[in-house]
Amino acid sequence: MSGTSTTSMPWNDRRIAFVGGLHRSGTTLIARIIGSSPSASRLTETGAVMDEGQHIQDTYVGGLGNTSEWSFHPRAHLTEEDARRVPDAGTRLWQSWSPYWDLDAAVLVEKSPPNLTKMRFFQEIFPGSRFIVVTRHPVVQALAVRKWATRTRGRFTYGFPRLIEHWVHAHDVFAEDALHIENLLVLRYEHLMRDPAHELGRVARFLGIDLGGDAVEAVDAGHSNRYAELWRTGGRAELAGRVRSHVADLGSRRGTPRADLLRYVTDAALLPRYRNVVNEHLGDRIRAHGYDLDALDEATPWAPVVHGAPAPLAADAR
C-alpha cells in the first residue's frame, strides 16, 4: 500500500465510495441518490462543475481533453504504481475533499467520470473503498454527449464514431482494472431504467446503507427511447418540420439554434453511414462489453472482459 495508508489516517474509519463512468451515463444520478441517504454524504457546495472531486484537488490529473478524447491521454489511466509515487496523496486528497463532506456520515461519496480509469489508484490510497461504475449503451451515450456540441466540433458536432471509439477504449481499460478491484459494483444504466428498485437495492446492500423510498422516484425511466429512434432513422421523419420551424422563427428567441439545426441535417445524412462504420470497426468489441448496436435499451449482465488495443478508425470516419 502507499505511504498514506497508515492506521492513524482520518479516512481509515470511514467508507469512501467512488462513482465513475463516461459522461451522460448516469453517474450524477447515482451519486445524488446515494448522497440523499441520511447515512451518506456527497461533495456539495464546492463551486466546481457538478461538484466533482477531480476539479478541487491537485494530487492527480482529472479528465484531460473533451468528452471524446480524455481516456486516450497517457495520464488518464492511473494505477497502484502512480499512487506509490505520491506518498502523501491520501493526506492531500482528504484535505481537498473533506471540507465538502459531512464527516459524520458512514459513507462519503466522490463522483467524477474519469474515476472509470483510476480505480486502482484510489484503492491503493484508500484501502477498503467502494467503487460504483455506471455503463450506458455506447450509441446512446454518444448521442447524449453530442447535445453539448458546438458546430466547431467535427461535422458540426463531436465526431460520432470517435465518441464510440472512446467508449470502447475507456471500457477496455476499466475491464482490465476491474480484475484488481476488491469492492466493485457495476450498474447498467439500461437495467436501472427498467427496474430501479432492484438496481438501487443492489447499491444499498453494496454500501450498507438505506437509500429510502424516494430513491426510486428519482429515476426517470424511458429516457433513452428518443435516441433509439434517432439511431434507426437519423431523424429524417422530423427533419422537414424542424427546418420549417427554424425558418418560421428566424429572429425570434423561440427559434431552433443554428448549430442544432445543422446537427439535425447532418444526422439525417450521416448517421446511417456512421452506423455501418461503427458496426464494421467496433461492433465485435461493443458486443463483448454486453451491448448490441441494434438494441439500444438492452444490456447483458456485466462481466469482466479483457481486450487488446482496438484498431483505430479511419481518419475520415471520425
Legacy VTK file of the C-alpha trace (Angstrom):
# vtk DataFile Version 3.0
C-alpha trace
ASCII
DATASET POLYDATA
POINTS 318 float
0.000 0.000 0.000
1.049 3.595 -0.485
2.684 5.559 2.270
-0.586 7.318 3.081
-2.297 4.127 4.232
-1.482 4.054 7.945
-3.721 3.292 10.875
-3.687 6.917 12.044
-5.221 8.386 8.924
-8.661 10.034 9.396
-10.245 8.184 6.483
-9.480 4.708 7.804
-12.636 4.520 9.928
-14.823 5.816 7.093
-16.097 4.241 3.905
-15.353 6.203 0.744
-17.408 5.372 -2.354
-16.104 6.440 -5.748
-18.615 6.713 -8.602
-17.353 6.685 -12.186
-18.449 6.202 -15.774
-18.399 8.147 -19.000
-20.258 11.454 -19.225
-24.028 11.116 -19.706
-24.006 7.560 -18.373
-25.932 8.200 -15.154
-23.108 8.860 -12.696
-24.582 12.133 -11.433
-27.953 10.485 -10.859
-26.419 7.648 -8.853
-24.201 9.962 -6.795
-27.160 12.183 -5.928
-29.321 9.217 -4.950
-26.603 7.831 -2.688
-25.909 11.285 -1.272
-29.579 11.710 -0.367
-29.311 8.875 2.154
-29.055 10.002 5.801
-26.086 7.637 6.068
-24.115 9.139 3.184
-22.621 12.450 2.138
-21.530 13.556 -1.323
-19.365 16.549 -2.113
-21.527 19.681 -2.110
-21.077 23.441 -2.467
-17.601 23.006 -3.905
-18.073 25.662 -6.575
-16.780 23.145 -9.131
-18.589 21.738 -12.158
-21.124 19.142 -10.946
-19.346 19.138 -7.558
-16.842 16.655 -8.963
-13.858 15.918 -6.779
-11.481 15.887 -9.728
-11.830 19.665 -10.016
-10.970 20.607 -6.447
-7.673 18.787 -5.925
-4.113 18.939 -7.260
-2.926 15.399 -6.460
-3.730 13.780 -9.794
-4.774 14.900 -13.255
-8.508 14.639 -13.864
-10.149 14.481 -17.275
-7.884 15.864 -19.998
-9.424 16.892 -23.308
-13.048 16.821 -24.347
-15.544 14.021 -23.813
-14.451 12.187 -26.964
-10.748 12.209 -26.088
-9.884 12.183 -22.392
-9.373 8.435 -21.856
-6.791 8.307 -24.668
-4.487 10.655 -22.764
-1.440 8.830 -21.301
-2.198 10.260 -17.848
-5.852 9.222 -17.845
-5.124 5.725 -16.559
-3.748 5.623 -13.016
-2.789 2.511 -11.046
-1.092 1.461 -7.817
2.273 2.463 -9.196
1.095 6.017 -9.724
-0.223 6.149 -6.157
3.111 4.985 -4.755
4.864 7.853 -6.489
2.816 10.299 -4.401
3.285 9.164 -0.789
1.174 11.999 0.618
-1.678 11.510 -1.871
-4.180 10.425 0.770
-3.499 13.395 3.001
-3.709 15.835 0.123
-6.958 14.414 -1.243
-8.506 14.297 2.214
-7.622 17.938 2.787
-9.169 18.837 -0.585
-12.394 16.867 -0.204
-13.213 16.553 3.491
-14.405 20.177 3.920
-17.247 19.413 1.489
-18.429 16.172 3.142
-20.470 15.661 6.264
-17.862 13.671 8.164
-20.487 12.210 10.488
-21.855 10.169 7.570
-20.968 6.491 7.274
-20.336 6.714 3.520
-18.517 9.567 1.777
-19.197 9.830 -1.968
-16.932 11.257 -4.668
-18.178 11.251 -8.244
-16.096 12.114 -11.302
-16.422 10.448 -14.723
-12.651 9.787 -15.032
-12.819 7.567 -11.941
-13.596 4.904 -14.526
-9.886 4.561 -15.272
-8.463 5.444 -11.841
-9.934 2.840 -9.502
-6.656 1.073 -8.796
-5.068 4.414 -7.914
-7.778 5.223 -5.370
-7.871 1.706 -3.954
-4.157 1.917 -3.180
-4.582 5.263 -1.440
-7.852 4.477 0.367
-7.922 0.724 1.136
-11.403 -0.696 1.572
-13.029 1.915 -0.672
-16.127 1.014 -2.667
-16.323 1.607 -6.415
-19.547 2.013 -8.388
-19.298 2.207 -12.163
-22.258 3.052 -14.375
-22.203 1.913 -18.005
-24.589 3.004 -20.745
-25.033 1.822 -24.326
-22.239 3.454 -26.363
-24.587 4.739 -29.061
-26.967 6.312 -26.562
-24.087 7.770 -24.567
-22.555 9.244 -27.734
-25.847 10.722 -28.922
-26.428 12.235 -25.478
-22.944 13.779 -25.388
-23.482 15.362 -28.804
-26.173 17.586 -27.314
-23.304 19.502 -25.731
-21.616 20.015 -29.085
-20.981 23.215 -30.973
-20.608 23.434 -34.713
-16.837 23.716 -34.305
-16.516 20.079 -33.258
-16.362 17.504 -36.043
-19.088 17.901 -38.635
-20.990 20.496 -36.567
-20.703 18.161 -33.573
-18.396 15.807 -31.746
-17.188 13.225 -34.268
-19.688 10.432 -33.693
-17.522 7.379 -34.486
-14.760 8.901 -32.390
-17.125 9.044 -29.415
-17.865 5.340 -29.859
-14.170 4.534 -30.189
-13.542 6.485 -26.986
-16.274 4.497 -25.211
-14.696 1.200 -26.256
-11.195 2.259 -25.191
-12.310 3.583 -21.807
-14.288 0.426 -21.061
-11.409 -1.796 -22.163
-9.197 -0.048 -19.614
-11.896 -0.315 -16.966
-12.475 -4.031 -17.629
-8.795 -4.829 -17.153
-8.609 -2.737 -13.983
-11.748 -4.383 -12.590
-9.798 -7.613 -12.129
-7.747 -5.822 -9.457
-10.595 -4.146 -7.544
-11.802 -5.706 -4.304
-15.110 -3.870 -3.857
-16.759 -3.135 -7.207
-20.375 -2.783 -8.256
-21.248 -2.228 -11.923
-24.646 -0.807 -12.823
-26.081 -0.988 -16.298
-27.993 2.212 -16.998
-30.477 0.148 -19.012
-31.190 -2.138 -16.058
-31.553 0.869 -13.770
-34.194 2.339 -16.065
-36.049 -0.967 -16.348
-36.051 -1.937 -12.671
-34.807 0.916 -10.471
-35.951 -0.712 -7.244
-33.825 -3.791 -7.877
-30.737 -1.897 -9.040
-30.859 0.646 -6.225
-31.323 -2.222 -3.809
-28.008 -3.580 -5.060
-26.412 -0.193 -4.393
-27.857 -0.042 -0.861
-26.617 -3.536 0.002
-23.205 -2.866 -1.515
-22.709 0.268 0.575
-24.530 -0.990 3.662
-26.955 1.941 3.789
-30.663 2.665 3.385
-31.471 4.738 0.309
-35.045 5.491 1.334
-38.314 5.304 -0.573
-37.721 8.458 -2.651
-34.728 6.976 -4.451
-36.754 5.007 -6.983
-38.844 8.070 -7.840
-35.651 9.931 -8.797
-35.120 7.603 -11.758
-36.702 8.859 -14.993
-37.307 5.621 -16.896
-37.757 5.537 -20.667
-35.362 8.441 -21.206
-33.385 6.712 -23.992
-36.267 5.968 -26.359
-35.733 9.088 -28.482
-32.096 8.102 -29.052
-33.154 4.680 -30.325
-35.432 6.337 -32.871
-32.707 8.752 -33.927
-30.257 5.874 -34.398
-32.736 3.963 -36.556
-33.817 6.822 -38.797
-31.274 9.625 -38.453
-34.203 11.865 -37.525
-35.336 12.086 -41.158
-39.021 11.893 -40.258
-38.738 15.044 -38.131
-36.251 16.959 -40.255
-38.699 18.790 -42.515
-40.710 20.007 -39.530
-37.579 21.208 -37.755
-36.463 23.170 -40.815
-39.905 24.785 -41.227
-39.960 25.703 -37.551
-36.483 27.226 -37.773
-37.411 29.340 -40.811
-40.687 30.470 -39.246
-38.957 31.562 -36.057
-35.959 33.338 -37.591
-35.145 36.373 -35.474
-37.140 35.035 -32.559
-35.765 33.705 -29.319
-38.109 30.761 -29.754
-36.226 29.558 -32.812
-34.022 26.483 -33.025
-30.354 27.451 -32.607
-28.487 27.270 -35.907
-25.952 24.775 -34.553
-28.781 22.444 -33.505
-30.402 22.712 -36.919
-27.108 21.869 -38.621
-26.795 18.837 -36.363
-30.275 17.659 -37.355
-29.394 17.969 -41.041
-26.077 16.155 -40.700
-27.702 13.432 -38.589
-30.124 12.620 -41.380
-27.297 12.443 -43.901
-24.514 10.816 -41.889
-25.914 8.627 -39.103
-26.741 5.740 -41.478
-23.125 5.809 -42.699
-21.806 6.119 -39.162
-23.850 3.098 -38.168
-22.121 0.989 -40.807
-18.675 2.316 -39.885
-19.155 1.647 -36.175
-20.523 -1.848 -36.772
-17.662 -2.772 -39.087
-14.832 -1.473 -36.934
-16.127 -1.742 -33.386
-19.221 -3.951 -33.423
-17.490 -7.034 -32.038
-15.812 -5.051 -29.302
-19.101 -3.452 -28.286
-20.848 -6.834 -28.179
-18.025 -8.191 -25.998
-18.901 -5.476 -23.481
-22.512 -6.639 -23.395
-24.185 -4.255 -25.838
-25.747 -4.672 -29.272
-25.915 -1.956 -31.921
-29.461 -2.990 -32.818
-30.839 -2.951 -29.260
-30.180 0.371 -27.580
-32.258 -0.367 -24.480
-30.693 -3.743 -23.744
-27.544 -4.897 -21.958
-26.303 -8.234 -20.716
-25.260 -8.542 -17.061
-21.802 -7.116 -16.602
-18.785 -9.422 -16.563
-15.081 -8.562 -16.926
-13.716 -8.736 -20.459
-10.124 -8.042 -21.425
-9.013 -6.991 -24.899
-6.011 -5.598 -26.662
-5.993 -2.130 -28.139
-8.753 -1.557 -30.738
-7.832 -0.899 -34.323
-8.172 2.867 -34.928
-10.915 4.139 -37.179
-10.000 5.699 -40.463
-9.493 9.429 -40.060
-12.321 10.298 -42.447
-14.764 8.241 -40.397
-14.271 10.152 -37.147
LINES 1 319
318 0 1 2 3 4 5 6 7 8 9 10 11 12 13 14 15 16 17 18 19 20 21 22 23 24 25 26 27 28 29 30 31 32 33 34 35 36 37 38 39 40 41 42 43 44 45 46 47 48 49 50 51 52 53 54 55 56 57 58 59 60 61 62 63 64 65 66 67 68 69 70 71 72 73 74 75 76 77 78 79 80 81 82 83 84 85 86 87 88 89 90 91 92 93 94 95 96 97 98 99 100 101 102 103 104 105 106 107 108 109 110 111 112 113 114 115 116 117 118 119 120 121 122 123 124 125 126 127 128 129 130 131 132 133 134 135 136 137 138 139 140 141 142 143 144 145 146 147 148 149 150 151 152 153 154 155 156 157 158 159 160 161 162 163 164 165 166 167 168 169 170 171 172 173 174 175 176 177 178 179 180 181 182 183 184 185 186 187 188 189 190 191 192 193 194 195 196 197 198 199 200 201 202 203 204 205 206 207 208 209 210 211 212 213 214 215 216 217 218 219 220 221 222 223 224 225 226 227 228 229 230 231 232 233 234 235 236 237 238 239 240 241 242 243 244 245 246 247 248 249 250 251 252 253 254 255 256 257 258 259 260 261 262 263 264 265 266 267 268 269 270 271 272 273 274 275 276 277 278 279 280 281 282 283 284 285 286 287 288 289 290 291 292 293 294 295 296 297 298 299 300 301 302 303 304 305 306 307 308 309 310 311 312 313 314 315 316 317
